[in-house]
Amino acid sequence: MKKIELRALTSKDMETTVRWNNQTDVKFLYAGHPFPVNIEMEYEWYNKVLRSNVPTTVFGIELISEKKLIGISVLRNINLINRKAEFAILIGDTEERGKGYSKAATILTLKFGFDMLGLNKVYLFVQSSNNSAIKLYEKTGFKVEGIFRQSVFKNGKYEDEIIMSILKEEFVSDSI
Ligand SMILES: CC(C)(COP(=O)(O)OP(=O)(O)OC[C@H]1O[C@@H](n2cnc3c(N)ncnc32)[C@H](O)[C@@H]1OP(=O)(O)O)[C@@H](O)C(=O)NCCC(=O)NCCS
C-alpha cells in the first residue's frame, strides 16, 4: 500500500523546511549555496517558487499514516518547448531515510512530470560522492549522461557532478 503522497507546500511547512535547509548534510549534498537560511529567506523562496513565471513544481512528501512532512521533491526549469525539466529530491527528516520513501516520491514526481506536464525528459545533477542519491536514481530508471567536471565547490574542494536523465519511454511507474 502507498505510504507517502505528494502535496502542495503551505506556509505552515516553512519552519520545517528552513530547519532542513540549515542541516549540514543538506548544505553539502542538496543546497546550491552554503549560506545559513532564515525564515524571511524561506518566505521569499516560497513566494518566488509559488508565483514564478518560470514554471517550477515543488511537492511536499508526506507520510500518510502520520500526516508528517518528511521531504520535498522538485521539478524545476520546466521547459515546455523542449518538454524537459530538472529533478531534485530531499528527505529532510533524517529518521525517515532508508525506508524507500524517496523511491516512491521520485516515481510519483516523474509520473506527474510525464503524465500531467507532458514532459519527454527529466534530468538531474548529483554530486559524485552522493552514493545514496545515485543508487536511488539508478533504481528509479535514470541513466548516466555524463560528468560535469569540478562543478561544485564545497568544504574547500571541487567535486564533479554526474548528469543523469530518464526519458518518458523509459519510465516504469508500476513499481509503487
Ligand atoms: C538521497 C536521498 C533522497 C535518498 O533517500 P532515502 O530515503 O535514503 O532512499 P530510499 O530509502 O527511498 O532508497 C532508494 C533506493 O536506493 C537504495 N539506496 C539508498 N541509499 C543507499 C545506499 N547508501 N547504498 C545502497 N543503496 C541505497 C535503496 O536500497 C532503495 O532501493 P530499493 O528500494 O530497491 O532497495 C536522501 O538520502 C536525502 O535526502 N539525502 C540528502 C539530500 C540529497 O542528497 N538529495 C539528492 C541531491 S541530488
The ligand as an ORCA input file, in Angstrom:
! r2SCAN-3c Opt
* xyz 0 1
  C      19.246     10.869     -1.448
  C      18.022     10.615     -0.573
  C      16.835     11.399     -1.139
  C      17.715      9.110     -0.568
  O      16.630      8.882      0.292
  P      16.422      7.502      1.060
  O      15.211      7.635      1.895
  O      17.665      7.117      1.761
  O      16.212      6.490     -0.132
  P      15.234      5.239     -0.207
  O      15.131      4.571      1.155
  O      13.953      5.614     -0.856
  O      16.082      4.290     -1.136
  C      16.008      4.390     -2.536
  C      16.718      3.207     -3.158
  O      18.119      3.427     -3.126
  C      18.763      2.427     -2.355
  N      19.735      3.081     -1.500
  C      19.556      4.226     -0.803
  N      20.695      4.509     -0.141
  C      21.581      3.532     -0.446
  C      22.920      3.266     -0.084
  N      23.603      4.099      0.713
  N      23.521      2.179     -0.594
  C      22.854      1.337     -1.415
  N      21.575      1.529     -1.804
  C      20.958      2.603     -1.312
  C      17.706      1.757     -1.535
  O      18.031      0.402     -1.296
  C      16.464      1.916     -2.381
  O      16.293      0.910     -3.338
  P      15.350     -0.368     -3.038
  O      14.038      0.144     -2.539
  O      15.241     -1.038     -4.361
  O      16.089     -1.150     -2.012
  C      18.274     11.055      0.907
  O      19.407     10.377      1.385
  C      18.476     12.544      1.080
  O      17.513     13.301      1.199
  N      19.737     12.989      1.116
  C      20.080     14.421      1.286
  C      19.665     15.256      0.087
  C      20.204     14.706     -1.192
  O      21.315     14.206     -1.262
  N      19.383     14.813     -2.258
  C      19.788     14.430     -3.586
  C      20.562     15.557     -4.199
  S      20.968     15.205     -5.877
*
